[in-house]
Amino acid sequence: MNKNKFDKIKIKLKNASVGIAGIGGLGSNASIALARAGIGRLVLVDFDKVDINNLDRQYYFLDQIGQLKVNAMKENIRRIDPKIKVEAYNLKLKRGSMYYPFKDIDVVIEALDEASIKTEFIEEILLNLPEKPIVAASGVTGYGHSDRIVTKRLGNLYMCYDKYAISSKDDVLMAPRVCLIANWEANLAIEIILGEDK
């Protein structure tokens, strides 16, 4: 390992910030990946509570059932590294103000459930924070077919997706694929932050 390069990367990540909209299957696993990578500040936004049905694919535990997801995730990150600054907002994103919590971070990760809300959120970030890179995901259902997942960039929008995946209403959500795409999003965020220094 090149120690000088590693130290340079760690410093840059420590000084970086990532905002995550939705901390369910994608967002909770992306949050943990970023925390373990050494991101210095995370802004987490969600309005939901941990449910027993979440535990098959979301980064929560039995003793956290009933807790607000933002509070449970803040505690999980604290157990990894208490020096990471976590700003947790128990907030349901609403049209016209969805971009507010993400104004002063380096990269936004979209990890929302509903397709219509995902689209509105992405459009609102691109419109109101045009210089802000946003990483989004689509096509997380099912299992296998990892080779079909690709990244497409359109300006400051980085979309990781599988265009052949079936809607979550018609297929199953399983941890391996959900976590694969969540980590794909986290990896893209790190790639954006490090830029030419990677």
Residue frames as qw, qx, qy, qz and C-alpha x, y, z in Angstrom:
[[0.000, 0.887, 0.461, 0.000, 0.00, 0.00, 0.00],
 [0.359, 0.442, -0.029, 0.821, 1.20, 3.49, -0.86],
 [0.338, -0.545, -0.575, 0.508, 0.96, 5.14, 2.58],
 [0.088, -0.249, 0.026, 0.964, 1.34, 8.70, 1.30],
 [0.276, -0.184, -0.587, -0.739, -1.50, 8.21, -1.19],
 [0.424, -0.472, -0.773, 0.018, -3.65, 6.51, 1.46],
 [0.278, -0.451, -0.413, 0.741, -3.09, 9.35, 3.94],
 [0.056, 0.097, -0.246, -0.963, -3.96, 11.94, 1.29],
 [0.367, -0.316, -0.714, -0.506, -7.18, 10.12, 0.45],
 [0.409, -0.494, -0.708, 0.296, -8.18, 9.77, 4.11],
 [0.153, -0.340, -0.207, 0.904, -7.66, 13.49, 4.72],
 [0.204, -0.031, -0.423, -0.882, -9.75, 14.44, 1.70],
 [0.438, -0.388, -0.762, -0.277, -12.57, 12.10, 2.71],
 [0.355, -0.432, -0.602, 0.570, -12.49, 13.31, 6.31],
 [0.019, -0.323, -0.061, 0.944, -13.04, 16.86, 5.05],
 [0.227, -0.110, -0.641, -0.725, -15.87, 15.83, 2.72],
 [0.425, 0.161, 0.578, -0.678, -19.62, 15.64, 3.23],
 [0.180, -0.128, -0.839, -0.498, -22.36, 13.51, 1.68],
 [0.502, 0.045, 0.335, -0.796, -26.11, 13.93, 2.00],
 [0.061, -0.080, -0.972, -0.214, -28.41, 10.93, 1.69],
 [0.544, -0.020, 0.010, -0.839, -32.11, 11.25, 0.89],
 [0.915, -0.068, -0.170, -0.359, -33.79, 8.14, 2.29],
 [0.016, -0.535, 0.821, -0.199, -32.03, 5.67, 4.55],
 [0.920, 0.000, 0.193, -0.340, -33.85, 2.45, 3.79],
 [0.953, 0.065, 0.226, 0.192, -32.25, -0.35, 1.78],
 [0.623, 0.588, -0.019, 0.515, -30.02, 1.82, -0.39],
 [0.034, -0.854, 0.166, -0.491, -29.44, 4.71, 1.98],
 [0.730, -0.633, 0.235, -0.110, -28.69, 2.75, 5.15],
 [0.917, -0.018, 0.205, 0.342, -26.11, 0.55, 3.42],
 [0.483, 0.680, -0.001, 0.552, -24.57, 3.49, 1.55],
 [0.320, -0.875, 0.158, -0.327, -24.31, 5.39, 4.86],
 [0.843, -0.455, 0.265, 0.107, -22.38, 2.56, 6.49],
 [0.817, 0.307, 0.154, 0.463, -20.06, 2.19, 3.48],
 [0.232, 0.811, -0.051, 0.534, -19.28, 5.92, 3.53],
 [0.552, -0.785, 0.202, -0.195, -18.75, 5.90, 7.30],
 [0.902, -0.236, 0.257, 0.256, -16.31, 3.00, 7.04],
 [0.664, 0.521, 0.116, 0.524, -14.52, 4.78, 4.18],
 [0.481, -0.291, -0.224, 0.796, -13.96, 7.80, 6.43],
 [0.028, 0.655, 0.339, 0.675, -16.36, 10.47, 5.16],
 [0.223, 0.044, -0.500, 0.836, -16.24, 13.21, 7.79],
 [0.324, 0.206, 0.354, -0.853, -19.83, 14.45, 7.65],
 [0.039, -0.278, -0.893, -0.352, -23.08, 12.76, 6.71],
 [0.391, 0.079, 0.174, -0.900, -26.47, 14.43, 6.36],
 [0.024, -0.178, -0.977, -0.113, -29.26, 11.84, 6.65],
 [0.430, 0.057, 0.066, -0.899, -32.89, 12.54, 5.79],
 [0.326, -0.201, -0.890, -0.247, -35.80, 10.14, 6.34],
 [0.468, -0.328, 0.134, -0.810, -39.17, 10.14, 8.11],
 [0.829, -0.112, -0.466, -0.287, -39.71, 6.42, 8.69],
 [0.581, -0.565, 0.516, -0.276, -39.22, 4.06, 11.62],
 [0.125, 0.347, -0.925, -0.096, -37.31, 0.78, 11.65],
 [0.847, -0.010, 0.055, -0.529, -39.66, -2.14, 11.00],
 [0.699, -0.260, 0.666, 0.030, -39.01, -5.86, 11.38],
 [0.786, 0.513, 0.340, 0.059, -39.61, -6.23, 7.63],
 [0.262, 0.924, -0.278, -0.010, -36.63, -3.92, 6.96],
 [0.536, -0.649, 0.536, 0.062, -34.05, -6.17, 8.58],
 [0.874, 0.168, 0.416, 0.185, -33.59, -8.48, 5.59],
 [0.627, 0.515, 0.214, 0.543, -31.92, -5.72, 3.54],
 [0.014, -0.898, 0.045, -0.437, -31.48, -2.56, 5.63],
 [0.516, 0.257, -0.579, 0.576, -28.60, -1.85, 8.03],
 [0.459, -0.521, 0.248, -0.675, -30.58, -1.96, 11.27],
 [0.237, 0.129, -0.927, 0.262, -30.93, -4.43, 14.13],
 [0.405, -0.482, -0.768, -0.118, -33.68, -6.12, 16.13],
 [0.348, -0.532, -0.495, 0.592, -33.21, -3.85, 19.13],
 [0.056, -0.194, 0.116, 0.972, -33.78, -0.80, 16.89],
 [0.072, -0.473, -0.779, -0.406, -37.28, -1.77, 15.75],
 [0.199, -0.834, -0.509, 0.075, -39.64, 1.16, 16.35],
 [0.363, -0.581, 0.036, 0.728, -36.85, 3.75, 16.42],
 [0.415, 0.861, -0.034, -0.292, -36.68, 6.57, 13.91],
 [0.894, 0.300, 0.068, 0.324, -34.36, 5.43, 11.14],
 [0.300, 0.809, -0.221, 0.455, -32.31, 8.63, 11.30],
 [0.471, -0.721, 0.402, -0.311, -31.65, 8.12, 15.02],
 [0.949, -0.133, 0.283, 0.041, -30.90, 4.41, 14.65],
 [0.771, 0.514, -0.011, 0.376, -28.48, 5.08, 11.77],
 [0.006, 0.863, -0.309, 0.400, -26.78, 7.87, 13.68],
 [0.704, -0.545, 0.425, -0.164, -26.14, 5.40, 16.51],
 [0.952, 0.151, 0.203, 0.171, -24.86, 2.72, 14.11],
 [0.531, 0.715, -0.145, 0.432, -22.40, 5.19, 12.58],
 [0.306, -0.816, 0.357, -0.335, -21.33, 6.39, 16.03],
 [0.882, -0.322, 0.343, -0.010, -20.43, 2.79, 16.89],
 [0.835, 0.403, 0.082, 0.365, -18.19, 2.67, 13.81],
 [0.485, 0.181, -0.101, 0.849, -16.54, 6.05, 14.29],
 [0.200, -0.781, -0.499, 0.318, -17.78, 8.58, 16.87],
 [0.259, -0.441, 0.136, 0.849, -15.74, 11.33, 15.19],
 [0.112, 0.329, 0.662, 0.664, -17.97, 11.35, 12.12],
 [0.228, 0.211, 0.268, -0.912, -20.37, 14.28, 12.21],
 [0.000, 0.366, 0.880, 0.302, -23.89, 12.99, 11.53],
 [0.295, 0.115, 0.147, -0.937, -26.77, 15.40, 10.99],
 [0.023, 0.281, 0.954, 0.104, -30.00, 13.41, 11.17],
 [0.328, 0.062, -0.002, -0.943, -33.26, 14.98, 9.97],
 [0.231, 0.350, 0.897, -0.141, -36.55, 13.21, 10.72],
 [0.258, 0.510, -0.050, -0.819, -38.22, 14.81, 7.75],
 [0.611, 0.447, 0.645, 0.105, -40.56, 13.83, 4.92],
 [0.226, -0.176, 0.379, 0.880, -39.30, 15.52, 1.77],
 [0.358, 0.710, 0.532, -0.290, -41.91, 17.76, 0.18],
 [0.531, 0.548, 0.383, 0.522, -42.05, 19.20, -3.30],
 [0.087, 0.915, 0.069, 0.389, -40.43, 22.64, -3.50],
 [0.322, -0.830, 0.387, -0.240, -38.20, 22.22, -0.45],
 [0.995, -0.062, -0.015, 0.078, -36.57, 18.81, -0.97],
 [0.670, 0.492, -0.231, 0.507, -33.19, 20.36, -1.67],
 [0.283, -0.879, 0.135, -0.360, -32.96, 22.40, 1.56],
 [0.793, -0.559, 0.236, 0.058, -31.08, 19.86, 3.75],
 [0.863, 0.092, 0.270, 0.417, -28.47, 19.32, 1.02],
 [0.268, 0.960, 0.010, 0.084, -27.38, 22.88, 0.29],
 [0.061, -0.869, 0.484, -0.089, -23.98, 22.71, 1.98],
 [0.810, -0.243, 0.523, 0.102, -22.72, 19.19, 1.26],
 [0.094, -0.510, 0.651, 0.554, -20.37, 17.96, -1.46],
 [0.256, 0.028, -0.848, -0.463, -22.38, 15.11, -3.00],
 [0.662, -0.028, 0.285, -0.693, -26.05, 14.07, -2.78],
 [0.042, 0.027, -0.984, -0.168, -27.13, 10.44, -2.86],
 [0.653, -0.053, -0.095, -0.749, -30.72, 9.72, -3.87],
 [0.129, 0.063, -0.984, 0.109, -31.97, 6.58, -2.10],
 [0.511, 0.072, 0.282, -0.809, -35.74, 7.06, -2.15],
 [0.444, 0.121, 0.884, -0.082, -38.37, 4.37, -2.69],
 [0.512, 0.656, 0.509, -0.219, -41.13, 5.76, -4.89],
 [0.566, 0.265, 0.437, 0.647, -40.29, 6.37, -8.56],
 [0.097, 0.859, 0.325, 0.384, -42.26, 9.63, -8.75],
 [0.443, -0.887, 0.040, 0.123, -40.59, 11.06, -5.63],
 [0.722, -0.218, 0.337, 0.563, -37.17, 9.95, -6.90],
 [0.439, 0.522, 0.403, 0.610, -37.73, 11.84, -10.15],
 [0.129, -0.939, -0.199, -0.248, -39.00, 14.97, -8.41],
 [0.623, -0.711, 0.124, 0.303, -36.09, 14.94, -5.98],
 [0.668, 0.000, 0.371, 0.645, -33.48, 14.57, -8.73],
 [0.263, 0.700, 0.372, 0.550, -35.08, 17.36, -10.77],
 [0.316, -0.936, -0.133, -0.081, -35.24, 19.65, -7.74],
 [0.671, -0.524, 0.220, 0.475, -31.56, 19.11, -6.87],
 [0.566, 0.216, 0.424, 0.673, -30.48, 19.70, -10.48],
 [0.086, 0.813, 0.356, 0.453, -32.62, 22.85, -10.71],
 [0.372, -0.916, -0.049, -0.141, -31.87, 24.44, -7.33],
 [0.544, -0.675, 0.440, 0.236, -28.32, 23.17, -6.73],
 [0.781, 0.609, -0.091, -0.105, -26.96, 22.96, -10.29],
 [0.266, 0.708, -0.634, 0.161, -23.32, 22.64, -9.22],
 [0.568, -0.382, 0.646, -0.339, -24.07, 19.77, -6.82],
 [0.344, 0.198, -0.878, -0.266, -23.28, 16.24, -8.03],
 [0.728, -0.119, 0.352, -0.576, -26.13, 13.82, -7.40],
 [0.118, 0.202, -0.962, -0.141, -25.85, 10.03, -7.43],
 [0.719, 0.026, 0.176, -0.672, -29.08, 8.15, -8.06],
 [0.140, -0.159, 0.974, 0.086, -30.09, 4.51, -8.48],
 [0.742, 0.184, 0.007, -0.645, -32.73, 2.46, -10.26],
 [0.814, 0.248, -0.483, -0.207, -33.35, -1.22, -10.83],
 [0.123, -0.515, 0.753, -0.390, -32.49, -2.78, -7.47],
 [0.847, -0.098, 0.250, -0.459, -34.98, -5.65, -7.48],
 [0.940, 0.251, -0.211, -0.092, -34.28, -9.34, -7.89],
 [0.676, -0.541, 0.456, 0.206, -30.96, -11.13, -7.75],
 [0.725, 0.092, 0.504, 0.461, -28.07, -11.94, -10.07],
 [0.457, 0.746, 0.311, 0.371, -27.33, -10.10, -13.31],
 [0.420, -0.742, -0.010, 0.523, -24.70, -7.94, -11.63],
 [0.461, -0.063, 0.459, 0.756, -23.04, -7.44, -15.00],
 [0.153, 0.689, 0.565, 0.428, -26.09, -5.48, -16.21],
 [0.280, -0.874, -0.239, 0.316, -25.56, -2.66, -13.69],
 [0.543, 0.387, 0.136, 0.733, -24.03, 0.40, -15.32],
 [0.191, -0.653, -0.237, 0.693, -23.34, 4.05, -14.55],
 [0.361, 0.626, 0.416, 0.552, -24.56, 6.78, -16.86],
 [0.268, -0.457, -0.211, 0.822, -23.57, 10.41, -16.39],
 [0.189, 0.743, 0.456, 0.451, -25.71, 13.32, -17.54],
 [0.023, -0.796, 0.135, -0.590, -23.99, 16.50, -16.40],
 [0.126, -0.459, 0.661, -0.581, -23.96, 16.39, -12.59],
 [0.854, -0.121, 0.210, -0.461, -26.34, 13.41, -12.45],
 [0.144, 0.368, -0.917, -0.055, -24.71, 10.01, -12.01],
 [0.829, -0.057, 0.081, -0.551, -27.25, 7.22, -12.45],
 [0.018, -0.272, 0.962, 0.026, -26.42, 3.62, -11.55],
 [0.720, 0.170, 0.226, -0.634, -29.05, 1.30, -12.86],
 [0.269, 0.004, 0.931, 0.249, -30.13, -1.92, -14.50],
 [0.401, 0.174, -0.207, -0.875, -32.54, -1.05, -17.30],
 [0.522, -0.046, -0.777, -0.350, -33.84, -4.61, -17.42],
 [0.049, -0.069, -0.824, 0.561, -34.82, -4.82, -13.74],
 [0.267, -0.566, -0.700, -0.344, -38.50, -5.30, -12.93],
 [0.281, -0.632, 0.067, -0.719, -40.44, -2.86, -10.76],
 [0.005, 0.196, -0.815, 0.545, -40.33, -3.52, -7.01],
 [0.659, 0.037, 0.247, -0.710, -44.12, -3.98, -7.17],
 [0.894, 0.269, -0.190, -0.305, -43.59, -7.02, -9.39],
 [0.725, 0.302, -0.550, 0.285, -40.36, -8.50, -8.03],
 [0.738, -0.597, -0.246, 0.196, -38.54, -9.06, -4.73],
 [0.066, 0.878, -0.365, 0.302, -35.99, -6.92, -2.92],
 [0.942, -0.209, -0.165, 0.206, -33.04, -8.98, -1.69],
 [0.469, -0.821, 0.150, 0.290, -30.05, -7.88, 0.37],
 [0.681, -0.139, 0.403, 0.596, -27.21, -8.87, -2.00],
 [0.372, 0.538, 0.436, 0.618, -28.47, -6.78, -4.90],
 [0.198, -0.946, -0.219, -0.130, -29.73, -3.90, -2.75],
 [0.582, -0.703, 0.178, 0.368, -26.37, -3.73, -0.97],
 [0.646, 0.121, 0.415, 0.629, -24.49, -4.02, -4.27],
 [0.215, 0.725, 0.341, 0.559, -26.22, -0.96, -5.70],
 [0.404, -0.909, -0.100, 0.019, -26.01, 0.92, -2.38],
 [0.656, -0.485, 0.277, 0.508, -22.25, 0.37, -2.32],
 [0.512, 0.419, 0.426, 0.617, -22.11, 1.32, -6.00],
 [0.041, -0.921, -0.237, -0.306, -23.69, 4.67, -5.06],
 [0.561, -0.791, 0.106, 0.219, -21.25, 5.13, -2.16],
 [0.709, -0.110, 0.371, 0.589, -18.31, 4.28, -4.41],
 [0.345, 0.668, 0.363, 0.550, -19.47, 6.82, -7.00],
 [0.265, -0.954, -0.102, -0.095, -19.73, 9.50, -4.30],
 [0.661, -0.576, 0.259, 0.405, -16.16, 8.75, -3.20],
 [0.628, 0.243, 0.425, 0.605, -14.96, 8.81, -6.80],
 [0.128, 0.866, 0.273, 0.398, -16.55, 12.25, -7.28],
 [0.453, -0.888, 0.040, 0.075, -15.03, 13.59, -4.06],
 [0.696, -0.406, 0.360, 0.470, -11.53, 12.31, -4.78],
 [0.465, 0.849, -0.066, -0.242, -11.60, 13.35, -8.42],
 [0.624, 0.654, -0.409, 0.127, -8.11, 13.38, -9.88],
 [0.177, -0.636, 0.666, -0.346, -6.57, 12.43, -6.53],
 [0.924, -0.126, 0.211, -0.292, -8.01, 8.91, -6.52]]
